[in-house]
Amino acid sequence: MNTKIEKMMAQAFECIEDGNYSEALKLYDLVIKEDPENVSVLVDKGATLQNIGKIKLAIRSYDKALEISPENIDALLNKGAALHSQEKYLEAIDCYDTALKIDKKCAMALAYKGLSLGEMGELKDAIKHFKKALSIDKHYDLASISKDLAQELLKSTKGKKSKRQ
């Protein structure tokens, strides 16, 4: 990566740290104009758009990154999270499944898939995914908290039947 691009990336990072998202987005666009195949910039731009609630534009940025690099785990996870936030759980799960085909030990993909399954009411399956994520990374708070929550929900919906777990 050339130094001009590195400087713009560092500036964009500082803008994000300061909450100046529009300035960061301008810098990302300048970098993309210089280097349209820069996948990490496309992913960062998508994440920034997602942070300010521009989900459709974020997904478009992740899709561009995935056209260039179909196996980019960050783009897949972020796109899945964006779709999840739009309640498009099955599409989100497709992203997580693709990520898991690339890296079956991706704890984040497992946990995020668990969250989408949980939203769809598939609590047992969700718990299974949270447990698998925790077996890979036992300090993964999202998976741990979500597993406990899903187990509580399962108990409250099933009453005494859930004691068999």
Order of alpha helices (4+ residues) and beta strands (2+ residues): alpha-alpha-alpha-alpha-alpha-alpha-alpha-alpha-alpha
